[in-house]
Amino acid sequence: MAKTAANFNYDALFPFGRTKDIGAPGAERTTLWPFVQEAARRLQLTVTGDPRPEDGGYYRSDHFAFAHAGVPSFSVESGQDFLGKPAGWGEKAAADYNAKNYHQPSDQYREDWDFSGLEQYARFGFLVAINVANDPKLPTWQPGDEFLAARQQSLISNGVR
């Protein structure tokens, strides 16, 4: 884990088209945050955090095992502000999909899906990752974050600086 720079969790991205925003809950807790902001700016996206942190989603997501081990981690999530759609459309479309299709027999490929938003999110991750790869320092957690001690211990135990 000491040699793992970061973990970006891509999960449950909706194929509903391009957005004006992108979710990156947890990124603000890490030194990756400036890279996240830069990538979003370059792609003309607004970065959103966790809309309901009180639900504890950060601690139930696939990236949590990495965070717990000290690796700076966050999820990349679909934006909600879809181009050409009215305000609130994205939240309603996601809720409908989850209620009617998620983990059900109807949860399969559809011809009318628009994957252009997924291309946006892939570019976003690439831009963040290229900055991480070119930075001489490994990313870590912000001072005071609950996962910082695990990162520091991992680095020390493995002689990584």
C-alpha positions as CSV (number, residue, x, y, z in Angstrom):
1,M,0.0,0.0,0.0
2,A,2.9,2.4,0.7
3,K,3.7,2.4,-3.0
4,T,0.1,2.9,-4.1
5,A,-0.2,6.6,-4.9
6,A,-4.0,6.9,-4.9
7,N,-7.2,5.1,-5.5
8,F,-10.0,6.5,-7.7
9,N,-13.2,4.5,-7.4
10,Y,-15.3,4.5,-10.5
11,D,-18.7,3.0,-9.6
12,A,-22.3,3.4,-10.7
13,L,-21.7,6.0,-13.4
14,F,-24.9,6.7,-15.3
15,P,-24.8,6.6,-19.1
16,F,-27.2,9.5,-19.5
17,G,-24.9,12.0,-21.3
18,R,-22.5,14.8,-20.6
19,T,-22.7,16.9,-17.4
20,K,-21.6,20.3,-16.2
21,D,-20.4,18.7,-12.9
22,I,-18.6,15.7,-11.5
23,G,-18.7,14.2,-8.1
24,A,-15.5,13.5,-6.2
25,P,-16.5,12.9,-2.6
26,G,-13.6,12.5,-0.3
27,A,-11.0,14.1,-2.7
28,E,-11.0,17.3,-0.5
29,R,-9.6,15.2,2.4
30,T,-6.5,14.5,0.4
31,T,-3.5,16.3,-1.1
32,L,-5.0,15.2,-4.5
33,W,-7.6,18.0,-4.1
34,P,-5.6,20.6,-6.2
35,F,-5.2,18.0,-9.0
36,V,-9.0,17.3,-8.8
37,Q,-9.8,21.0,-9.0
38,E,-7.4,21.5,-11.9
39,A,-8.7,18.6,-13.9
40,A,-12.3,19.8,-13.4
41,R,-11.4,23.3,-14.5
42,R,-9.7,22.1,-17.6
43,L,-12.8,20.1,-18.5
44,Q,-15.1,23.0,-17.5
45,L,-16.7,20.9,-14.8
46,T,-17.8,21.9,-11.3
47,V,-16.6,19.5,-8.6
48,T,-19.2,18.4,-6.1
49,G,-18.6,16.6,-2.8
50,D,-20.8,14.2,-0.9
51,P,-24.4,15.5,-1.1
52,R,-25.3,13.6,2.1
53,P,-22.2,13.0,4.2
54,E,-24.4,12.1,7.2
55,D,-25.4,8.9,5.3
56,G,-21.8,7.6,5.7
57,G,-21.4,6.7,2.0
58,Y,-17.7,7.3,2.1
59,Y,-17.3,4.5,4.6
60,R,-19.4,2.1,2.5
61,S,-17.9,2.6,-0.9
62,D,-15.4,0.4,-2.6
63,H,-12.5,2.8,-2.0
64,F,-12.8,2.5,1.8
65,A,-10.5,-0.4,2.1
66,F,-7.8,1.6,0.4
67,A,-8.5,4.7,2.6
68,H,-8.5,2.5,5.7
69,A,-5.0,1.2,4.7
70,G,-3.8,4.8,4.3
71,V,-4.1,5.2,0.5
72,P,-5.6,8.6,-0.5
73,S,-9.0,7.5,-2.0
74,F,-12.2,9.0,-3.3
75,S,-15.0,8.1,-5.7
76,V,-15.6,9.6,-9.1
77,E,-19.3,9.9,-9.5
78,S,-21.7,11.0,-12.2
79,G,-22.6,14.7,-12.2
80,Q,-26.2,15.7,-11.8
81,D,-26.4,18.8,-14.0
82,F,-26.9,17.2,-17.4
83,L,-26.4,19.3,-20.6
84,G,-29.6,20.0,-22.3
85,K,-31.8,18.8,-19.4
86,P,-33.7,20.8,-16.9
87,A,-32.5,21.3,-13.3
88,G,-33.2,18.2,-11.2
89,W,-33.4,15.8,-14.2
90,G,-30.1,14.0,-13.3
91,E,-31.2,13.3,-9.7
92,K,-34.6,12.0,-10.9
93,A,-33.1,9.9,-13.7
94,A,-30.6,8.3,-11.2
95,A,-33.3,7.6,-8.6
96,D,-35.6,6.1,-11.3
97,Y,-32.8,3.8,-12.6
98,N,-31.9,2.7,-9.1
99,A,-35.5,2.0,-8.1
100,K,-36.4,0.2,-11.3
101,N,-33.3,-1.5,-12.6
102,Y,-30.3,-1.5,-10.2
103,H,-29.5,-5.2,-9.3
104,Q,-32.6,-6.4,-11.1
105,P,-33.0,-8.4,-14.3
106,S,-33.7,-5.2,-16.2
107,D,-30.2,-3.9,-15.3
108,Q,-28.7,-4.4,-18.8
109,Y,-27.4,-2.5,-21.8
110,R,-29.9,-0.3,-23.6
111,E,-29.5,1.1,-27.1
112,D,-30.6,4.6,-26.0
113,W,-27.8,5.1,-23.5
114,D,-25.4,8.1,-24.0
115,F,-21.9,7.2,-22.9
116,S,-20.4,10.7,-23.6
117,G,-20.5,11.6,-19.9
118,L,-18.4,8.5,-19.1
119,E,-15.8,9.8,-21.5
120,Q,-15.7,13.0,-19.6
121,Y,-15.2,11.1,-16.3
122,A,-12.4,9.0,-17.9
123,R,-10.6,12.2,-19.0
124,F,-11.0,13.6,-15.6
125,G,-9.3,10.6,-14.0
126,F,-6.6,10.7,-16.5
127,L,-5.8,14.3,-15.9
128,V,-5.7,13.7,-12.1
129,A,-3.5,10.6,-12.5
130,I,-1.0,12.2,-14.9
131,N,-0.5,15.0,-12.3
132,V,0.0,12.4,-9.5
133,A,2.5,10.5,-11.7
134,N,4.5,13.6,-12.4
135,D,4.5,14.8,-8.8
136,P,7.7,13.9,-6.9
137,K,5.8,13.4,-3.7
138,L,3.2,10.7,-3.1
139,P,-0.3,12.0,-2.3
140,T,-1.4,11.8,1.3
141,W,-4.2,12.9,3.6
142,Q,-4.8,16.4,4.8
143,P,-3.5,17.2,8.3
144,G,-5.9,15.9,10.9
145,D,-7.7,13.4,8.6
146,E,-8.4,10.1,10.3
147,F,-6.5,8.1,7.6
148,L,-3.3,10.2,7.8
149,A,-1.7,8.1,10.5
150,A,-2.2,4.9,8.5
151,R,-0.6,6.5,5.5
152,Q,2.4,7.8,7.5
153,Q,2.9,4.4,9.2
154,S,2.7,2.6,5.8
155,L,5.3,4.9,4.3
156,I,7.7,4.6,7.3
157,S,7.3,0.8,7.5
158,N,8.2,0.4,3.9
159,G,11.0,3.1,3.7
160,V,9.0,5.2,1.2
161,R,9.4,8.9,1.2
